[in-house]
């Protein structure tokens, strides 16, 4: 059984009136049990050539309603460049230079309403991504 652990630490000395220090860890497990997620699409990068919307993950290719996890990172250093991230028709947000996200994904296969798409703000920016697949 594979074990994949994600850890996030958030620190700030000037965001609040008191110092902020948060840390949490999660082990990626399959839906409804404690078995580790054992599959991945591999770590990859997509460098855009234009500002057209791009389907990163087509939900119909994955098992419906499982505990998939998606990692995304905008590797650019230009603060003005971003990727808009959508699940179906809903905009989740924008990943600006250096931003990253870890998103749970059910891959609802009843239509295209759970496809993961990205729209770059400019050509020639790179998105690093990985899908942890709960098969």
C-alpha positions in Angstrom: 0.0 0.0 0.0 1.4 3.4 -1.0 1.5 6.2 1.6 1.3 9.8 0.4 1.3 12.6 2.9 0.7 16.3 2.3 1.8 18.9 4.8 1.1 22.6 4.8 2.6 25.2 7.1 1.4 28.8 7.3 3.3 31.4 9.3 3.1 35.2 9.6 4.3 37.7 12.1 2.3 40.6 10.8 -1.0 39.3 9.3 -2.9 39.4 12.6 -2.3 41.2 15.9 -0.8 37.9 17.2 1.7 35.7 15.4 0.1 33.1 13.1 1.5 29.6 13.0 -0.6 26.8 11.5 0.5 23.3 10.4 -1.5 20.3 9.4 -0.8 17.0 7.7 -3.1 14.7 5.7 -2.5 11.1 4.4 -4.2 10.6 1.0 -6.6 7.7 1.3 -9.1 6.1 -1.0 -12.8 7.0 -0.6 -14.5 5.4 2.4 -11.5 3.5 3.8 -7.9 3.8 5.1 -6.2 2.3 2.0 -3.6 4.7 0.5 -4.1 6.1 -2.9 -1.8 4.0 -5.1 -2.0 5.6 -8.6 -0.9 8.9 -10.1 -0.9 10.5 -13.5 2.7 11.5 -12.8 4.2 14.9 -12.3 3.9 17.0 -15.5 4.2 20.5 -16.8 2.1 22.3 -19.4 3.6 25.4 -21.1 1.0 27.4 -22.8 1.3 28.8 -26.3 -1.7 31.1 -26.2 -4.5 32.2 -23.8 -7.1 29.5 -24.8 -8.9 27.4 -22.2 -7.3 24.0 -21.9 -8.8 20.8 -20.4 -6.3 19.5 -17.9 -8.4 16.6 -16.6 -11.4 15.1 -18.4 -13.6 13.7 -15.6 -15.0 10.9 -17.9 -11.6 9.3 -17.9 -11.6 8.7 -14.1 -13.7 6.8 -11.5 -16.7 8.7 -10.4 -17.1 10.0 -6.9 -13.7 8.9 -5.6 -11.1 10.7 -3.4 -8.8 12.0 -6.2 -6.5 14.9 -5.4 -5.1 17.5 -7.8 -1.9 19.4 -7.3 -1.4 22.6 -9.4 1.4 25.2 -9.4 2.1 28.3 -11.5 5.9 28.2 -12.0 6.1 31.6 -13.5 7.9 34.5 -11.7 6.0 37.4 -13.3 3.5 38.5 -10.7 1.0 39.6 -13.4 0.7 36.1 -15.0 -1.9 33.7 -13.8 -3.9 30.6 -14.6 -7.7 30.7 -14.0 -8.8 27.3 -12.7 -12.3 26.0 -13.3 -14.2 22.9 -12.3 -16.9 22.6 -14.9 -18.4 26.1 -15.4 -17.3 27.3 -11.9 -14.2 29.4 -11.5 -12.3 28.2 -8.5 -9.8 31.0 -8.6 -6.5 32.2 -10.1 -3.1 30.9 -9.5 -0.6 33.8 -9.8 3.2 33.4 -10.1 4.4 30.9 -7.5 0.9 30.1 -6.2 -0.1 26.4 -5.8 -3.2 24.5 -4.9 -4.2 21.0 -3.6 -7.8 20.3 -4.5 -10.0 17.3 -3.7 -11.8 16.1 -6.9 -14.7 13.7 -7.2 -14.5 13.4 -11.1 -18.3 13.3 -11.5 -18.7 11.5 -14.8 -22.4 12.5 -15.5 -21.3 15.2 -17.9 -18.5 17.8 -18.4 -19.5 19.6 -15.2 -16.4 18.3 -13.4 -13.7 18.6 -16.0 -10.7 20.6 -14.7 -9.8 23.4 -17.1 -7.2 26.1 -17.0 -7.0 29.4 -18.8 -3.7 31.2 -18.9 -3.5 35.0 -18.8 -0.6 35.0 -21.2 1.2 32.7 -23.6 4.4 31.0 -22.5 3.6 30.4 -18.8 4.0 26.9 -17.2 1.7 25.0 -15.0 3.1 22.1 -13.0 0.4 19.5 -12.1 -0.2 16.0 -10.8 -3.3 13.9 -10.3 -3.4 11.4 -7.4 -5.9 8.8 -8.6 -8.2 6.9 -6.3 -8.9 4.0 -8.7 
